[in-house]
Amino acid sequence: MVSNCLVTCSDQMMESSGGPYLNTAAVASPVGVARLLQVAFGCTTFSLVAHQGGFSAAYGTFCMFVWCFCFAVTIFIITCEFTHLHSCLSISWGNFTAAFAMLATLMSITAAVIYSLYFAQFGCYSISCKVRDFRIAASVFAGLLFIAYAVEVFLTRAKPGQVTSYMATVSGLLKIVQAFVACIIFGALVNDNQYSNYVATQWCVAVYSFCFVVTVVVVAFNVTGRTAMLRCPFERFVVIYTFVAILMYVSAAVIWPVFCFDSKYGSPWRPYQCSQGKCPWDSQLVIAIFTYVNLVLYTVDLAYSQRIRFVSHL
């Protein structure tokens, strides 16, 4: 089955374009060079950590997952573009690569910050100097990895007047950021079990969950090239949903701080007995901050959604 697909796709490619089987632009273009650097920096980063740098706890495991995941997907993208195999996939390749580049940018900077804060240090008082050097080197390459992914986002983003994949536009890239911010909120909710005390805070959690799910669905429809399956025009659906999301986040932005930081329901100051890293008040503050961040992101998204031309499959 696989060999038939490869032969069929290759034959169609040769007949339609008359070009070579291998696409050298996949590694020779500016975007291709950026992806090769991503592979090099990613491999170097997790190799340094696995060899001597070391990692532990959930923070370290998350960092290793990010570097290995981004490395594997980038290798997959380079292979598919270099061999033209992406034409055999039933997805919108432009939307997929743009969405992944934005996601990898956010994940890589998060991993770089976390590893630097929790593992890298300048002194040798608790670890050997050799381990310290490996951790500092890993932190440096983790930062370079983030820059490489950010460069790809910059190079592939939609230019004014250009018809391109939706995920390469400002609105499409913001969808990835919105979903990522929602994941940060969910992570903070894990350490805050007090939101179930009030119906109002439960509503806020429902807002975060609903908007996250719909945003992921919008991204999935674009990546899979299935936007035409919607009963209404995709651009109208996106604009209406974004407007609804703004209204819902406005309510959460008002309700959450009141029921968490007002003296009648919560505490306006951090309790002294709260342990570092496990204090519900800290999680509530993080949720409040990123609620406003996502509110701003959805507002900017709505403004840009009315100025772009939507393309369902590129």
Buried (B, 14 or more C-beta within 10 A) or exposed (E): EEEEEBEEBBEEBEEEEEEEEEBEEBBEBEBBBBBBBBBBBBBBBBBBBBEBBBBEEEBBEBBBEBBBBBBEBBBEBBEBBBBBBBEBBEBBBBBBBBBBBBBBBBBBBBBBBBBBEBBBBEEEEEBEEEBBBBBBBBBBBBBBBBBBBBBBBEEBBBEEEEEBBBBBBBBBBBBBBBBBBBBBBBBBBEBBEBBEEBEBBEBBBEBBBEBBEBBBEBBEBBBBBBBEEEEEEBBEBBBEBBBBBBEBBBBBBEBBBBBBBEEEBBBEEEEEEEEEEEBBBBBBBBBBEBBBBBBEBBBBBBEBBEEBEBBBBB
